[in-house]
Amino acid sequence: TFGSTDLTSTVGYDSIIQHLNDGRKNCKEFEDFLKERAIIEEKYGKELINLSKKKPCGQTELNTLKRSLDVFKQQIDNVGQGHIQLAQTLREEAKKMEEFREKQKLHRKKIELIMEAIHKNRNLQYKKTMEAKRLYEQRCRDKDEAEQAVHRNANLVTQKQQEKLFLKLAQTKSALEDSDRGYQQSITALEKIREEWLKEHIKACEFFETQECERISYFRNALWLHVNQLSQGCVQNDEKYEEIRKSLEMCSIEKDIDFFVNLRKTGSSAPGESSVEPHSHAGPHLCFFLSRRAPLPTPTSGPGEFLTLGGFCSHRGSV
């Protein structure tokens, strides 16, 4: 799948390595995401705690509503603590992802070093083989030219010159034989290296595939765990909010009004009539009422119930 007709090409191998590097980068990005999320969670948790402790919220309320507000502020503090705990959990998960990345990097590095050495050796031997081939082809041409010179000048040169031509032909044949042996040896060595490279290449691909399966599985599980942690945080927060709702269900408007009346009552007698007394020198026509307060209403509710006095709801037994 990742092969090539070019013996010295590493395009398939490079493609695999690039994909593995991208995968490692993706894990690092998720690791950084967890760290950033942890910072946000911790900051939010601390701000919630400061808010619940420092910001007044119905501080003059009385009785049952006061107790509900106390529960409210305590649970908001608990929610803040939960976010801080979540931040610590996220940092631990980010650390695990980092350790996983480094472990894979270390194992992969061993394979990469082996493959780099094989690629280097293969390319060097290929270069030597191509040089041997070039030399062999040149020796073939030299022999052909020497043979042509002998045939061409067979009847045109002296005996001594002809001997030189035959000597040169013999030398070119000897050189050709030497270059042919060298070429064959180079090809044999290259083929041996090619087989070794192919064997290691297959092993490397199998290792990389296994490692990539592990990475994808680990990444997927890490994402799943992260979402579960967020869901768990929401559930725990809702449990805290439920405590607030339960407290509010116990809140009684009547009891709070009754509590206030008993705590702040000032008396049950209403002011009498207001009038202006005439001056001793003034006539009787100057005497008049400035105002007259209407009589108190007759209670119509039973004992312990509420009635209205002057526009304010009051407890009968307390006035």
Summary of the structure (lengths in Angstrom):
residues: 319
radius of gyration: 50.5
end to end distance: 95.6
largest distance: 182.8
contacts: 838
relative contact order: 0.10
helix: 76%
strand: 5%
